[in-house]
Amino acid sequence: MTQNDSEAFENMVKANYKEMPALFRRMRESPGIDSLVKARDEQIVRLQKENAELRTKVEKLQKKLTLFKPYIFYSQEEIERKANEILQNMQSLHNDAIKIPIDATRVCDYLNLSVDIGEILPDEHGLIVAKILPLERRIIVNSGLPEMLGTFEEFTIAHEIGHWVLHINQEDADILSEEINGNSDDENQVILFLCRSASSPIDKFEAFEWQAQYFASCLLMPRYVLQELCKERDLTNWSHLYAITKELGVTTSSLIYRLQNLGWIYIPKGSKQIYPGKIELEPKQPRMYYL
């Protein structure tokens, strides 16, 4: 290549180099390129929308998974304190003492829970005594079980209140309920808490059931109320215990369970003989309830 040829080639490169921005601009303004860019932008928007929807689903799933608390060990004192706090708050709210027998449905009203009596069909695991629908703040007691009537029904409701207080994340339930409100097809509305047995011996209850059962006994039979009722009564006499159950509106087995947990009486397994417990009735406390 001669020198003249080299200079001509260099001049051509320089000329084309100056034209490159204009070339890119023309390519950018080309209808074909524009449609590609538009398609890319639309795809980005679509992916962003799908990502947002996925995040929403994940957040709902996380709320669903945290709707029920993991197992927490509660001592008897902690459970009794939680039951007493509810009764004390109700008393403060109405500026009036709690009447005996304690009406579990009034406690539900205070906690903004509704109660329905309706048929609950058994599932593959057996009979269902009651269930809680946390997103609806609703307790349903099985009307198909004859033993659920009267005092059993009252204790069952108190038992479900125990699950609500001890085992359900109430704030998460309210948040998730608001998110799906108005969408009757949302699968999250099926979330529920089942109770299967109200008659099994206490020592066979799983931890959750035992906690709810103990809460119910503390709620319907507060310690200070029992102190008042048991005063000048012989707790080793069955007729005296029957009289107390009528005043409390509970079953005899529930009262026996409560008194034995308090250590006020002792009944050997398989026996009907009642013995005084190792713990005497505590000194009288300031009266919070009236009979």
Salt bridges, closest charged atoms under 4 A:
GLU10 OE2 - LYS14 NZ 3.41
ASP41 OD1 - ARG40 NH2 2.99
GLU80 OE1 - ARG223 NH2 2.71
GLU80 OE2 - ARG258 NH2 2.93
GLU85 OE2 - ARG81 NH1 3.01
ASP116 OD2 - ARG138 NH1 2.87
ASP123 OD2 - ARG196 NH2 2.66
GLU124 OE2 - HIS125 NE2 3.46
GLU136 OE1 - ARG138 NH2 2.88
ASP174 OD1 - ARG137 NH1 2.80
GLU179 OE2 - LYS63 NZ 3.56
ASP186 OD2 - LYS60 NZ 3.77
GLU209 OE1 - HIS159 NE2 2.82
GLU209 OE2 - HIS163 NE2 3.17
GLU228 OE2 - LYS231 NZ 3.89
GLU228 OE2 - ARG287 NH1 3.92
GLU247 OE2 - ARG233 NH2 2.77
GLU282 OE2 - ARG223 NH1 2.74
